[in-house]
Amino acid sequence: MSNEAGAKAAGVASGATGVVGSIGTVAAAGAVKGLGAAGITSGLAAIGSAVGGGMAAGLVTVAAAPLALGGIAYGLYKWLDD
């Protein structure tokens, strides 16, 4: 596998892992457990309150985590493979 293809695969794999972790965190963090409307809303609000905001801040936090993980894995793979 070429350096670029391996780095992309590492980024995608870690990003997918981050998505699964984010979904699990939202489902478990709120006052209402689960992935129904109330569970998602309370989960995002709980995560957002941890960073000093509300539901919108929780959404940004949950969306940014997989992107950050994917970018870090991509960069690390390229750096360590050289």
Steps between C-alpha positions, in 0.01 A plus 500: 500500500639837407572764761205714393253210480608371842467844653152539354399158631630588848310829493176337391528219755568732791231743385248214489605397849448857614149503352407182688644644821312826453170320446556292812591807702187687391282198578645457849571857611155651536229478759299285259705205378474376142484635148143628491433871458506564876817293545688677224388842619593439863827332399608791281399748771700306762808490277457868415473595867833327562667747263308802627213513254175331417371258242662686206840487672446128559424449134817683395706301750356166389545586132858625542630197690497249208647760265782570743569128549508440126735791442733396779513139377566614143781729610656245733495230233670726247754618756586156637505329159768734364 
